[in-house]
């Protein structure tokens, strides 16, 4: 049984309300929906996180399906598919562990500038080195595993479409690959907006298929974003 996990399209990084799609994000999500409507199997179930950027990404996909004359099942909302609190992790890192170089990178919109700070912050969280966080790394992993198990259970009727976030998908990939948890940090920072990530369920467990593909955006790399 196939599970297709898609990361939400670009949210509004740098704005007062991050948790909504940017204009570019709506474009990415629409193109994703058109590609899925043409190439994806008929989904028996749809699951979506409870964040606005998840719901808006699914809204754009659903619109594309309607325009193509294809049906998409009603979605089941699962808060366990929600992203971890990036802001809290970064704030804790800056207060507890960061050096001057890390602090100088804060606020940049350039992934090459911001990326090393984010990597250091999430890695410190993964190593349980941060105190002032609302959710520990281990608790996040347990929550994500529960979301994965629920998606597998939902697949008893056929393929499942899941709309979630990069951290969740990266952690599921790490768990499916059975590699050290810190590898999820690298997977998380590599994943692109509106990417397609394939998993399969075997003997009730998620197994890895493919990661971070963008066939719907292959025609224009200017549409490729990480945040």
Secondary structure, DSSP 8 states (H G I E B T S, - for coil): -EEEEEE---B-TTSS--SSB-HHHHHHHHHHHHHHHHHS---SEEEE-SSHHHHHHHHHHHHHHHHTT-----EEE-GGGS---HHHHHHHHHHHT--HHHHHHTT---HHHHHHHHHHHHHHHHTT--SS-SS-HHHHHHHHHHHHHHHHHHGGGS-EEEEE-HHHHHHHHHHHHT--TTHHHHHHHH--TT-EEEEEEETTEEEEEEEEE-GGGTT-GGG----
